[in-house]
Amino acid sequence: MISWAQVVQTAESIAAIQQEDGGVPWPEGHVDAWNHVECLMAMTVAGLEEPVERGYGWLADRQRPDGSWPMKVKDGRAVEHGGESNHAAYVAVGAWHHHLVTGQEPGRLWPMVKSALDFAVDLQTERGEIVWERDALGRAATYALLTGCASIHQGLRCGVLIADRLGDQQPHWELAADRLAHVLAAHPAAFADKSRYSMDWYYPVLGGALRGPEAAELLEREWSTFVVPGLGIRCVSDQPWVTGAETCELALALDALGDHERASALFADMQHLRHADGSYWTGWQFANRRHFPHERSGYTAAAVVLAADALSGFTGGSGIFRDVRASSTDPASPLCGCLPQYDPS
């Protein structure tokens, strides 16, 4: 486990790369809303109020009328103009987390959250999955991504909590989350095949769509495929490459199931990626014994801070992943494949 002082140092390494306009970039320089929000969450844990405020200002300034953000922003301008559903939905996770950590009411972020979640829900199919983007011409994508939808599920659950707290109920979000959880749990074939990526393995647990024995069985199923003892987990199944962010996210998923022992062990395993300044290398290519890519990323540092908080309980937001509730119903759609009248043609 890392200490509170080390957590703060890691969050400060994120603040050090924040751009003047408030955006928190990838190593190559672009900003996307999902990774940006995750970095704001990490800085919120550490109490870095000023960079967090600038970061939420960046989101407010760049949200488009349809509720989305450009897929990539570089040097202050959009360079990829489509809007991703999971980028939009993650803003609700950040807003609820901010409330849990700081005690500040989420009302000031509510208009942004409401518009963003409505953008995501508008991309839900009749079967229940949510397609991954709406392109620059306003056309919805033809397929959905499992990892993205699992993250959207968490965003919808957090959005419902914000709505309930503010007395502005949004029952269509809860219905959308229930339908999405059903497809994630029962119909993985509804999503594009990205099974070589570890995120598609554990994200249904991380995002709260799966809990209990079913979730535990899912993690056991591919454990030996992705987990490299002593180092962390592979980003992709067919490469000798472990990555810090994915390892921390799997630790968060395990913690959400109450498996604190294995979560803590994984978190300890990935500490070989820590740099002296508190930042983290993105990954380690263990066949060549080199950092790959040769970069230290803000999103990896953010995942470390969030995992450390979950495992040590430093803040009131430590349960942001653990406390996502799975659906209490089984809202099978006639188009999902569960009901007799389903016609795949």
Residue pairs with C-beta under 8 A, 6 or more apart in sequence:
1 264
1 267
1 268
1 308
1 311
1 312
2 10
2 271
2 274
2 304
2 308
4 312
4 314
6 278
6 308
7 45
7 46
7 305
7 308
7 309
7 314
8 46
8 47
9 277
9 278
10 42
10 46
10 278
10 279
10 280
10 301
10 304
10 305
10 308
11 42
11 43
11 45
11 46
11 48
11 301
11 305
12 46
12 48
12 278
13 275
13 277
13 278
13 279
13 296
13 298
13 301
14 24
14 39
14 42
14 43
14 51
14 298
14 301
14 302
14 305
15 43
15 48
15 51
17 24
17 25
17 298
18 24
18 39
18 51
18 54
18 55
19 25
19 31
21 54
21 58
21 61
21 76
22 51
22 54
22 55
22 56
22 57
22 58
22 61
23 31
23 36
23 55
23 58
23 73
24 31
24 35
24 36
24 39
24 40
24 55
24 298
25 31
25 74
25 298
26 32
26 35
26 297
26 298
26 299
27 282
27 293
27 295
27 296
27 297
27 298
29 74
29 75
30 72
30 73
30 74
30 79
31 58
31 72
31 73
31 74
32 69
32 71
32 72
32 73
32 84
32 87
33 59
33 69
33 84
33 87
33 88
33 90
33 91
34 84
34 86
34 87
34 90
34 151
35 298
35 299
35 302
36 55
36 58
36 59
37 59
37 90
37 91
37 93
37 94
38 90
38 94
38 299
38 302
38 303
38 306
39 55
39 298
39 299
39 301
39 302
40 52
40 55
40 56
40 94
40 98
41 93
41 94
41 97
41 98
41 302
41 305
41 306
41 317
41 320
42 301
42 302
42 303
42 304
42 305
42 306
43 51
43 52
43 55
44 52
44 97
44 98
44 101
44 102
44 317
45 101
45 305
45 306
45 309
45 314
45 315
45 317
46 305
52 98
56 94
56 98
56 109
59 69
59 91
59 112
60 112
62 69
62 70
62 73
63 69
63 112
63 115
63 116
64 70
64 83
66 83
66 115
66 119
66 134
67 88
67 115
67 116
67 117
67 118
67 119
67 120
68 83
68 84
68 87
68 88
68 116
68 119
68 134
69 83
69 87
69 88
70 78
70 79
70 80
70 81
70 82
70 83
71 78
71 80
71 81
71 82
71 83
71 84
71 87
71 133
72 78
72 79
72 80
73 79
81 135
81 136
82 133
82 134
82 135
82 136
83 119
83 133
83 134
84 132
84 133
84 148
85 119
85 120
85 123
85 130
85 131
85 132
85 133
85 134
85 148
85 152
86 120
86 132
86 145
86 147
86 148
86 149
86 151
86 152
86 155
88 116
88 117
88 119
88 120
88 155
89 116
89 117
89 120
89 151
89 152
89 154
89 155
89 156
89 159
90 151
90 154
90 155
91 109
91 112
91 113
91 116
91 155
92 113
92 116
92 117
92 155
92 156
92 158
92 159
92 162
93 151
93 154
93 155
93 158
93 320
95 106
95 109
95 110
95 112
95 113
95 158
95 162
96 106
96 158
96 159
96 161
96 162
96 320
97 158
97 317
97 320
98 104
98 106
98 109
98 317
99 105
99 106
99 162
99 165
100 315
100 316
100 317
100 319
100 320
101 315
101 316
101 317
103 316
105 165
105 166
106 113
106 162
106 165
106 166
107 166
110 162
110 166
110 168
113 159
113 162
114 159
114 163
114 168
114 170
117 155
117 156
117 159
117 170
117 173
119 134
120 130
120 152
120 155
120 156
121 130
121 156
121 172
121 173
121 176
123 130
123 131
123 133
123 134
123 140
123 141
124 130
124 176
124 179
124 180
125 131
125 144
125 335
126 333
126 335
127 183
127 187
127 190
127 333
127 335
127 336
127 337
128 179
128 180
128 182
128 183
128 187
128 190
128 331
128 333
128 335
128 336
129 144
129 149
129 180
129 183
129 190
129 191
130 144
130 148
130 149
130 152
130 176
130 180
131 140
131 141
131 142
131 143
131 144
132 141
132 143
132 144
132 145
132 148
133 140
133 141
134 140
134 141
135 141
143 191
143 192
144 190
144 191
144 192
145 191
145 192
145 194
146 184
146 188
146 191
146 192
146 194
146 200
146 203
146 204
147 194
147 197
147 199
147 200
147 203
149 180
149 183
149 184
149 191
150 184
150 203
150 204
150 206
150 207
150 209
151 203
151 206
151 207
152 180
152 207
153 177
153 180
153 181
153 184
153 207
153 208
153 209
153 324
154 206
154 207
154 208
154 321
154 324
156 173
156 174
156 176
156 177
156 180
157 177
157 208
157 324
157 325
158 320
158 324
159 170
159 173
160 170
160 173
160 174
160 177
163 169
163 170
163 173
175 331
177 327
178 327
178 329
178 331
179 331
179 333
180 209
181 208
181 209
181 210
181 326
181 327
182 327
182 330
182 331
182 332
182 333
182 336
182 338
183 190
183 336
184 204
184 207
184 209
184 210
185 204
185 209
185 210
185 214
186 332
186 336
186 337
186 338
187 336
187 337
190 336
191 200
194 200
195 201
195 237
196 236
196 237
196 238
197 235
197 236
197 237
198 222
198 226
198 233
198 234
198 235
198 236
198 237
198 246
198 250
199 246
199 249
201 218
201 219
201 221
201 222
201 225
201 226
202 218
202 219
202 249
202 250
202 253
203 249
203 253
204 210
204 215
204 218
205 211
205 215
205 218
205 219
205 253
205 256
205 257
206 249
206 250
206 252
206 253
206 256
206 321
207 324
208 256
208 321
208 324
208 325
208 326
209 326
209 327
210 218
210 326
211 256
211 257
211 325
211 326
212 257
212 326
215 253
215 257
216 257
216 259
219 250
219 253
219 254
219 257
222 237
225 234
225 237
226 233
226 234
226 237
226 250
227 233
227 234
227 250
227 266
228 234
228 242
228 286
229 269
230 269
231 242
231 269
231 270
231 272
231 284
231 286
232 242
232 243
232 244
232 246
232 247
232 266
232 269
232 270
232 273
232 284
233 242
233 243
233 246
233 247
233 250
233 266
234 240
234 241
234 242
234 243
234 246
235 241
235 242
235 243
235 246
235 283
239 285
240 285
240 286
240 287
240 288
241 283
241 284
241 285
241 286
241 292
242 270
242 283
242 284
242 286
243 282
243 283
243 300
244 270
244 273
244 280
244 281
244 282
244 283
244 300
244 303
244 304
245 282
245 297
245 299
245 300
245 302
245 303
247 266
247 267
247 269
247 270
248 266
248 267
248 270
248 300
248 303
248 304
248 306
248 307
249 303
249 307
250 266
251 263
251 264
251 266
251 267
251 307
251 310
251 311
252 263
252 306
252 307
252 310
252 321
252 322
253 321
254 260
254 262
254 263
254 266
255 263
255 307
255 310
255 311
255 321
255 322
256 321
256 322
256 324
260 311
263 307
263 310
263 311
264 311
267 307
267 308
267 311
270 304
272 284
273 280
273 281
273 282
273 283
273 284
273 291
273 300
274 280
274 304
275 281
275 296
278 301
279 296
279 301
280 296
280 297
280 300
280 301
280 304
281 291
281 295
281 296
281 300
282 291
282 292
282 293
282 295
282 296
282 297
282 300
283 291
283 292
283 293
284 290
284 291
284 292
285 291
285 292
306 320
306 321
308 314
309 315
309 317
309 318
310 318
310 319
310 320
310 321
310 322
312 318
332 338
332 339
333 339
334 341
334 342
335 342
336 342
337 344
